[in-house]
Amino acid sequence: MSDESGSARNKFRFHFVVEIILIAALAMYMVLAKEQVVGDDLAFTVIGAGLMALVTYWTLSTLRGGLEVIALKMSALKH
């Protein structure tokens, strides 16, 4: 049981670090896009949309990992 908990915890930590990096990249994109009109530069817009989709997907994945860690801790407390 503790091996599963450690694995889930390590996976969550990795996801959290990547989450921070992706949010920082999105923030940098938003700073660069401050003066851009949506659709003015199609490549820039597509990159932004893809980055936002990736951040959304990764956030949901990170939340799932956090819930797994919580579930494993709760399961360990019951036994």
N, C-alpha and C positions, 0 to 999 in steps of 0.2 A: 504494500500500500504506500509506503513512504517513497518508493522509487517512482511510482506514478505521480505522487505529489511533487517531487523534485523536478521531474520531467515537465509537468504542467507549469510549474513555477518558472523554470528556465525558459520555456517557450513563451510564457507571458512577458517575461522581462525583455526578451528579444523583440517581441511584437511591440512592446511599449517604446523601446529605443527607436525602432523603425518609424513608429507613429510620430514621435517627436521630430525626427528628421523630415518626414513627409509634410508635417504641418509647417516646419520652418521653410521648406521649399515652396509650399503654397503661399506662405506669407511673402516670400521674396517675389513670387510671380505677381501677387497682388500689388506690390510696390512698383514693379516694372509696368504693370498694366494700368496704373493710375491714369495716365494720359491717353491710353488706347481706347478707341471706340470698338465695341463688340462687333466682330465681323469685318472690321477694317483690314486687318491682316489675318487671313484665314488660317495660316499655319500657327500663328500665335494663339488664336482663339481655340484651335483644335488641341494644342498643347495644354492650355488652361483647362479645357473641359476634361481631357484625359487625366490630368493631375487631380482635379476635383473628384472624378469618379474613383481614382485609385485611393485617395485619402478616405473617401466614404467607405469603400470596400474594406480597407485596412482597419479603419476604426471599428467597424462591425466585427471583424475578425478578432481584434484585440479585446473587445468587450466579451466575445465568446470565450476567449482564453481566460479572462478574469473570472467569468462565471464558473468555468471548469475548476479553477483553483479554489474558489469559494466552496463549490460542491464537494470537492475532495476533502477540504478542511472540515466541513460539516459532517461528512461521512466518517471521518476519523474520530471526531468528537463523540459520535453515537456509539462507537465500538470501544 
